[in-house]
């Protein structure tokens, strides 16, 4: 029985090693090599290269239609498109001269930083010219870069207006509270919704308009055949005066019905763009409006892409309205100065050194050394999985922290393997190791909360490594 338990534990560790070093693939999805369920490492811009972006305060003029309503600005319409649409260029700027001040520049920078964080951009540099308001930004090149850049300058406003009279604004960003992403699954697939929640005042407005003037009018049912026949038969018995009076009443009724058919609707605007026009089928009492994003789908990738887009919109809305309109004036990719070959060489050297140390352990401790080696490899693979799943940003300093963790865990294993049979001595030695690691653990935790990525990375890497080492050696290594 003891042997079977040992074999089961060894097999479990081998499986963890395969997942950590090779990956976990879903065989029913094609192509197989594209479906590793384990996340990739989150690499800093030191390894991936970065996007260098310059945001400048817009100097555009407003563009008006024939009714003098604002339809855009000269950033969106050039002279030919203005002429072809019979629009005209206003002398009024989208950013008034009064709004061009340091306070608004600082506010815009703060909102952009919050958006970057909620977009999931962890490694960024942000600076600003206080004289012009120009913002300089560096963000890593990865899957979310393009989405972040395309949404970073959005105004982030929310407005609910009458669909016919856009000057009648029912709700504004002052009434907006938060946006969140929700899912709804049925047999036909999964739908992604952007749920907009309004504050106390907004809730009252929504409840009022959804049960009164903007409530959806239900179509009147047609008369049944029996009612029609009864009406036809009674028609013959009516006098001429009665018929005239009835025709007059029917005319008034038709006019009322026509008014009802001209259903009043509302249009929702996000960042000045019309998103949807609708009326309310039922009274909204919870102060929420749900917008379906994309199409209902069964494809996980499609659902994920739609959800990512919805989360980007939510992140844009949740961090405030931009006080100024900015434009992306420069957007270029800067290649990493650290070559992939250099990183690969570091990994090879570390792997060779660890391999030699594990061989030494096997030679010195025989069977115990083999089991300790298997346990150590299980620790390494589980460590790599944790770093990936918790999105720890890997920098050169982080790699150094990982090497230190692997070295400390090896030394702990080497010391513990010699006294494994004596439980009392084992736990006393283990307690000594914990006491020595506590200062390192405390420092790494402090580093985690710094704004300097190099320190934050090494702090996260060592924090998870030491925590895992302390737990793993008691729960796994001790029982092999």
N, C-alpha and C positions, 0 to 999 in steps of 0.2 A: 504493500500500500504506500509506504514511504517513497519507494522508487517511482511509482506511478505519479505521485504528486510532484516529485522532482521533475519528471519528464514533461508533465503538463505545464509546469512553470517555465521550463526551458523553451518549450514550443511557443508559449505565449510571448516570451521575450523575442524569439525569432520573428514572430509575426509583427511585433512592434518595430523591430529593426527593418523589416521589409517595407512597412508603411512609411517609416521615417526616412529611409535612404532611397527608396524606389518610388513610393507613392501608393495611393489607393485608387484604383480605377473601377469604373462602373462598366462591366462587360456588355451590358445590353444597349449601351449607347455608342454610336459611331460618329466620327472616328475615335477609336479607343485611346489614342495618345493625347487627345484633347480633353479628356474627362477625368483628370486627376482631382479627386475630391479634397485633397490636402492643398491648402493655399500656397502660393509662391511666397518667397521671402519679400518683405517690404524693404527695398533698398533705398538708401539716401541718394540725393542727386550727385554725390561724389562718384557713384558707380554708374548711374543711369544717364548722366547728363542732365541738363535742366533747360527749362524754357525761360527766356529773358523777355519780360513784357514791360512796355511803357504805356501807362494810362494818362491821357491828357484831358484837361477840362475842355468840354466842347465849346466851340465858338460859333455854332450853327444858328441860323435864323429859323423862326417858325414858318411853316408852310400852311396856307389857308385855302379852303375851298371857296366856291362862289358865294356861300352864305357866311363867309368869314369865320368858319369853324376850323380849329386847328386839326390838321390831318397828319402832321408829321413835322419834319425839319429838314434842313438842307444837308444833313448827314445822310438822310434816307432818300431824298429826291434831288437829282441834279436838274439843271436848267431845262433839258429836253423833256424829262419826265414831268416836270411842273407844267410845261407848256402843253404837252399831249393830254394831260388830265384837266386842263383848264383851271389849274391852281394858280396861286400867286404867292410870292415870297414876301413875308412880313418884315418890317424893320426891327421887330421885337426879337431879342435873343432868347434861346431856350434857357440859358443861365443869365439872369439879370445881373447888372453891374453891382447891385447891392448884395447879391448872394456870394460874390467872389471875395471871400474873406478867410482868414486862417481858421476860424472856428468851424466853418463848413468843410474846409480841406481836412482838418483833423477828424471830423465826424465821418466823412467819406472813407478815410483810411481805416478808421476803427470798424466800420461796417464791412469793408472788404476783408479785413483780417478775420472777423467773426465768420464770414461766409467761407473763407478758405478752410477754417477749422471744421465747419460743419460739412463742407464738401468732402472732407477726409484728407485734405492736403496737410501732411504732418511736417514736412521739411521745406520751409519757405523762408525767404528773406523779403522784407518789406521796408521801403524807405520813401520819403517824400520831400519834395522841394516846397518849402513853406511860402516861397515868393509867388510861385505859379500854380501850386496845387498838383503838379505832376507827380505821379506815383510810380515808383520803380519796383518791380516784383520779379522774384526768381522762384520758380516752383519745379519740382522734379518732373521728369518726363515719364509718364506711365499711362494706364488706361483711363484715368479720370481727368487728365490734363486738358484735353480739348473741351470737355463738358464744363470744367471749371472756368476756363478762359471765356467761353461763349456766354456764360451767365454772370460773370463777376461784376459787370458794369450795369446790370439791369436795375431799373429804378426801384423795383420791389414794392410798388404801390398796389393797393386793392381798392377797387371802386365798383359799386353797384348803381347803375343808372337806368332811367327810363329808356326803353329801346327806341322810342320815337323822338323824345326830347332829351338829348344827352346833357343838356344844361341842368336837368333835374337829377341831382345826385342824391341817392337814397342812403348809401353807406360809403364810408371812406376808410382809409388806413387807420384813422383814429379809433374806429369801431372794431378793427381787426385784432384778434388775440393771438391765434397760432394756426399753423397748418401741419397736418400729419398725413402719413401714407397708410392707407387701409387696404385690405384684401377681401374679396368676396369670391368664394369658390362654389361652382355648381358642376353638374355632370358635363356641361359643355366647355368648361375651362375655368380659368381664374381671371378675374377682373381686378385692376389696380385703380384705386380711387385716391384723389387728393381731397382731403377733408379740411374745409376752411371753417374755423370756429371764431365767432364774434363775441365781443364783450357784452356786459349787461345792457348797455344802451343799444348796441347792435341787435341783440336778441329781441328786444322790444319792437324795434323797427321791422325785423324779419317777420315776427309773429303778426304784426299789424298788416303789412302789405300782402302777406301770403294768404290771409283770410278775407281780404277785402278787394281792393281794386286790381291786384295782380293775381288773383286766384283763377285757376283754369276753369273756363266755362264748359260744362258738360253738354254734349249735343243732345237736343231734344229727340225723344223717340218718335218715330212716325206712328200715325194712327193705325190701328188694326183694321182689317177688312170689315169686321162687324161694325166698328164705329163709323167707318166710311159709308157703309150701306145705310146705317141708321140716319146718318146726316143727310144722305141723298134723298131718302124717303120723306124726311121732315121738311126738306127744302121746298117741296111742292106745295105744302100746306101754308107756307108763310105769305103774308101780304107784301105788296111792293114796298111799303114804308119800312116794314120790318127788315126786308132784304137790304135796303139802303143803309139802315142803321147798323146792320151786322157787317156790311162791307166796310163801313167807316171804322168799326171796331177792329176788324181784321187788319186794316191798313196800319192802324196804330200799333197793333201787336207785331206786325211784320217789321215796322220801324224799330221797335224795341229789340226784337230778335236780331236785327241787323247790327244794332249797337253792341249787342252782346257778342256777336260773331267777331267784331273788331276787337279781339282780345288784347288787353294791355299786357305788355311783356317787359321784362327787365334784361339788361345786358351786363354781364360780369366782365370787368376789365382787370387784367393783371399787368402791371408795368406799362399801362397805357394801351395794351393790345386787347382787342375784343376776343374773349375766350368762348363764351356761350351766350345765347339768347333764349330765354325760357319764361314760362309762367309756372305757378306753383299748383301742383295737383292736390296738395293737402297743406294744412297749416303747419308751419315750422315753429315748434315750441322750444327746441333745444339750442337755437342759435347757430346751427351748422348747415353748411352747403356742401354737398358731395359732388365732385367732378370726376367722371370716369376718364382715365388716361389710357389712350390707345385702345386696342381691341381685346376682347376676351380671347384667351389663348390657353392651349395645353402645353406649349413648348416652354420648358424652364428658362431657356436663354432669353426668349422674347419677354417673358414675365419679368425676369431680372432686369433687362434693359429698360422696360417700361417703368419698373419700380425705381431704378436709379435716376431716371429722368424726373419722376415725381418727387423723389427726395431732394433733387437739385432745386426744383421750383420751391419746395417747402423751405429749404435752407435759405433761399434768396428772400422769401417773404418773412421768415421768422427773425431776421436780424436787422430790421429797420428799413426805412425808406431813404434812399440816397438823396442828400440835399442838393446835389449837382449832377448834371449829366456828364459822364465821362466817355471817352472813346479809346479803343485799343489802337494806339498809333504805331506800335512796333511789337512784333511777336516772332522771336527767332529761337531756334534750338542751338544750344551751346554744348558741344561734346565734352564728355567727362575727361579729366586729365589723368585719371587712374585707368590704366589699361586692363582689360579683362584677363589678359595673360598674367599680369602681376598678381591679381587676386587668386587666380588658379594656382600659381606657383606657391603662394602662401598656404593654400589649402592642402596642396600635395606635401609640402614640408611638414606641416602639422600632423597630417595623417600618417606619414612615415614615422615620425617621432613617437606618436601614440602607439603605432603598430609594434615598434621595437620595445616599448615599455610593457606592452601586454605580453609579448613573447617572453620577456624577462620574468614576468609574473607567473607565466605557465611553467617555465623551466624551474623556478624556485619552489613553487607550491604544488606542482603536479595537478592532481584532480581538482583541488580547491582553486588553483590558479585558472583552470579552464572555466569553472563555474563563475569565478569572479570576473573573468574576461567577458563571458556571455552577458553577465549582469551589467558590466561597464558599457558594452555596446548598446544594450537596451536603454541605459540612462542617456547615452548620447543621442539615440534616435528619438526618444521621448522629448528630450530637450529641444531638438530641432523642430519637432511638431509644435511644441508650445510656443516657440518664438514666432513660428509662422501663423498659428491660429490666433495669437493675441496681437498680431500686426506690429511687432516690435521693429522699429526702423533700424536697419543695420548700417552702421557707418564703419570706418576703419577703426575707430576707437571701440566700437561695439564688438568687432572681431577680436580685438585684444582682450576685452572683457570675457568673451567666450573662451578664449585660450586659457585665461587664468582660472575660470570655473572648471574646465576639463582637467587642468593640472591639480587643483585642490581636491577634486573628487577622486582622482587617481591616488593621491597621497593618503586620503582618508581610507580608501579601499585597501591599500597596501598595509596600513596600520591595523585595520579591523580584521583582515583575513588571518592574521597571526594569532588572534585570541578568540576566534569565532566559537570555540567549544565552551569557553567559560563565559556564561551569560552575564554574571555579575561584573566581571572585568570588562566585557564587551561594552556594556552600557555605561560603565564608568569612563572608559576611553571615549565612547561616543559623546558623553557629556562634556568631556574636555575639548573635543573637536568643536562642539556647538559654541562653547564659551569663546574659543579663538575666532570663530566665524562671525560672531555677533557684531563686532565693530565694523567688519567689512560689509555685512548685511545692512547695518544702519546707514553707513556712508552711501551705499548703492541706492538705498531708498530715498535719501536726500537728493541724490543726483537725478532721480526719476522726475522730480517736480521742478527742475530747473528749465529755463527757457532756451538754454544752449543745447542744441541738438547733440553735439559730441558727448556732453556729459549725460544728457538724458538717455542716449542710446546705451552707453556703457553701464549706466545705472539700471536700466530695464533688463539688459542681458544678464548682468550679475545678480540682480534681484531674483529673477525667475530661476537662474541656474543654482544659486545657493539654496533657495526654498525647495527646489526639486531634489537636490542632493541630500538634504536633511531628511526629507520624507522617504525618498527612494531607498536609501541605505537601511532604513529601519524596516520598511514594509516589504522590500524585495531582496536586496543583497543579503541581509541577515538570515533569510530563510532558504537560501540555496546551499 
